[in-house]
Amino acid sequence: MKISTSQLISDLKDIIQGQIQYVEMLLQKSDGELNFRMTGESWSALECIKHLNLYGDFYIPEIGTRIRSSKTSPSTTFSPGWLGDYFAKSMLPKEKLNTMKTFKAMNPIHSKLDKEVLNEFIRQQQQLLSLLDKAKSINLEKTKTSISISKFVKLKLGDTLRFIIYHQIRHIEQVKKVLKSV
């Protein structure tokens, strides 16, 4: 799969802008709705968003550092790496949302949360939009990022961006499912 770099960045920005709009709408929900969980061990809407914020706490600084230090010239196309493509695609929700184990440090279950979690998500998404604009001036294949589970594994920046944003799609869908059950 080869994709135009400008199209990839544009598509990712569109997804983020839609997610910002959705989460802004969540600010109108009650704390009770946002903290509702379908079972004792499932996540509430706020826990889903907090989980994304925890990943953002790692990836946003990592991406920013890699973009600032990159000496590469932009390329007109992006080709995913096999591992990065696998990780990114595995995050996309399926017809029946497949559950995945999360790392303990990224699991917010039973946290006491309020709407500040939503505001933090919106701030992080605005930072991500800014980073996507900056990413236009570098090569998304040659610039590599560490991943949250291992500093030794590096992915192409384009794959990292896809992974993060597809991961967000997955959990926004989870939020929608939880809120339908309230």
C-alpha positions as CSV (number, residue, x, y, z in Angstrom):
1,M,0.0,0.0,0.0
2,K,1.4,3.3,-1.0
3,I,-0.5,6.5,-0.2
4,S,0.1,10.2,-0.9
5,T,1.7,11.8,2.1
6,S,-0.6,14.8,1.9
7,Q,-3.7,12.6,1.6
8,L,-2.6,10.5,4.7
9,I,-2.1,13.7,6.7
10,S,-5.4,15.2,5.5
11,D,-7.3,11.9,6.3
12,L,-5.7,11.7,9.8
13,K,-6.6,15.4,10.5
14,D,-10.2,14.8,9.4
15,I,-10.5,11.9,11.8
16,I,-9.1,14.0,14.7
17,Q,-11.3,16.9,14.0
18,G,-14.4,14.6,14.1
19,Q,-13.1,13.2,17.4
20,I,-12.7,16.6,18.9
21,Q,-16.3,17.5,17.9
22,Y,-17.6,14.3,19.4
23,V,-15.7,14.8,22.7
24,E,-16.9,18.4,22.9
25,M,-20.4,17.1,22.7
26,L,-19.6,14.7,25.6
27,L,-19.0,17.8,27.8
28,Q,-22.8,18.2,27.7
29,K,-23.3,14.8,29.3
30,S,-23.8,14.3,33.1
31,D,-21.0,13.0,35.3
32,G,-23.2,10.0,36.0
33,E,-23.5,9.2,32.2
34,L,-19.8,9.6,31.6
35,N,-18.9,7.4,34.6
36,F,-21.4,4.7,33.8
37,R,-19.9,1.2,33.2
38,M,-21.8,-1.7,31.6
39,T,-20.1,-4.2,34.0
40,G,-17.9,-3.9,37.0
41,E,-14.8,-4.6,34.9
42,S,-15.7,-2.6,31.8
43,W,-14.6,1.0,31.2
44,S,-16.8,4.0,31.5
45,A,-16.7,6.7,28.8
46,L,-14.3,8.8,30.8
47,E,-12.0,5.8,31.4
48,C,-11.9,5.2,27.6
49,I,-10.8,8.8,27.1
50,K,-8.4,8.7,30.0
51,H,-6.8,5.6,28.4
52,L,-6.3,7.6,25.2
53,N,-4.8,10.5,27.2
54,L,-2.3,8.2,28.8
55,Y,-1.1,7.1,25.4
56,G,-1.1,10.8,24.3
57,D,1.2,11.6,27.3
58,F,3.8,9.3,25.7
59,Y,3.3,9.7,22.0
60,I,2.7,13.5,21.7
61,P,6.1,14.4,23.2
62,E,7.8,11.5,21.3
63,I,6.4,12.6,18.0
64,G,7.2,16.3,18.7
65,T,10.8,15.5,19.5
66,R,11.3,13.3,16.4
67,I,9.8,15.9,14.1
68,R,11.9,18.7,15.6
69,S,15.1,16.6,15.3
70,S,14.4,15.2,11.8
71,K,16.7,16.4,9.1
72,T,14.8,14.6,6.3
73,S,13.1,16.1,3.3
74,P,9.4,15.4,2.7
75,S,8.3,12.6,0.4
76,T,5.2,12.7,-1.8
77,T,4.2,9.2,-0.9
78,F,4.2,7.0,2.2
79,S,4.6,3.2,2.4
80,P,3.8,1.6,5.7
81,G,6.3,-0.7,7.3
82,W,5.1,-4.3,7.8
83,L,5.1,-4.0,11.7
84,G,3.7,-0.5,11.8
85,D,1.0,-1.4,9.3
86,Y,0.1,-4.5,11.4
87,F,-0.1,-2.4,14.6
88,A,-2.2,0.3,13.0
89,K,-4.7,-2.0,11.3
90,S,-5.0,-4.1,14.5
91,M,-6.4,-1.0,16.2
92,L,-9.2,-0.4,13.8
93,P,-12.5,-1.6,15.3
94,K,-14.1,-4.7,13.7
95,E,-17.8,-5.4,13.2
96,K,-17.8,-6.9,16.7
97,L,-15.4,-4.9,18.8
98,N,-12.5,-7.3,19.6
99,T,-11.2,-6.9,23.1
100,M,-7.5,-6.5,23.7
101,K,-5.5,-6.6,26.9
102,T,-4.1,-3.2,27.9
103,F,-0.9,-2.6,29.8
104,K,-1.5,-2.0,33.6
105,A,0.1,1.5,33.3
106,M,-2.4,2.4,30.6
107,N,-5.5,1.0,32.4
108,P,-7.6,3.7,34.1
109,I,-10.2,1.3,35.4
110,H,-11.8,2.5,38.7
111,S,-10.2,5.9,38.5
112,K,-12.1,8.8,39.9
113,L,-12.5,11.0,36.8
114,D,-14.4,14.1,35.8
115,K,-14.8,16.2,32.6
116,E,-11.3,17.5,32.9
117,V,-10.4,14.2,31.1
118,L,-12.4,15.4,28.1
119,N,-10.7,18.8,28.1
120,E,-7.3,17.1,28.3
121,F,-8.2,14.9,25.3
122,I,-9.2,18.0,23.3
123,R,-5.9,19.7,24.2
124,Q,-4.0,16.7,23.1
125,Q,-5.8,16.5,19.8
126,Q,-5.1,20.1,19.1
127,Q,-1.4,19.3,19.7
128,L,-1.7,16.3,17.4
129,L,-3.2,18.5,14.7
130,S,-0.3,20.9,15.0
131,L,2.2,18.0,14.8
132,L,0.5,16.7,11.7
133,D,1.0,20.2,10.1
134,K,4.7,20.1,11.1
135,A,5.0,16.5,9.8
136,K,4.3,17.8,6.2
137,S,7.9,19.2,6.2
138,I,9.7,15.9,6.9
139,N,9.8,12.3,5.6
140,L,7.2,10.1,7.3
141,E,9.1,7.0,6.4
142,K,12.7,7.9,7.3
143,T,11.7,9.7,10.6
144,K,11.3,7.0,13.2
145,T,9.6,7.0,16.7
146,S,9.9,4.8,19.7
147,I,6.8,3.0,20.8
148,S,5.2,2.9,24.3
149,I,5.9,-0.7,25.0
150,S,9.6,-0.7,23.9
151,K,12.2,2.0,23.4
152,F,14.1,-0.5,21.2
153,V,11.4,-0.9,18.6
154,K,11.0,2.0,16.2
155,L,8.2,2.6,13.7
156,K,8.0,5.0,10.8
157,L,6.4,8.2,11.9
158,G,3.6,7.7,9.5
159,D,2.8,4.3,11.0
160,T,2.9,5.8,14.5
161,L,0.5,8.5,13.6
162,R,-1.8,5.9,12.0
163,F,-1.6,3.7,15.1
164,I,-2.4,6.5,17.5
165,I,-5.3,7.8,15.6
166,Y,-6.8,4.4,14.7
167,H,-6.4,3.5,18.4
168,Q,-8.5,6.6,19.1
169,I,-11.2,5.5,16.6
170,R,-11.4,2.2,18.5
171,H,-12.0,3.7,21.9
172,I,-14.3,6.5,20.6
173,E,-16.5,3.6,19.2
174,Q,-16.3,2.0,22.7
175,V,-17.4,5.3,24.3
176,K,-20.4,5.4,21.9
177,K,-21.3,1.8,22.8
178,V,-21.1,2.5,26.6
179,L,-23.3,5.6,26.3
180,K,-25.9,3.8,24.3
181,S,-26.3,1.5,27.3
182,V,-26.9,4.4,29.8
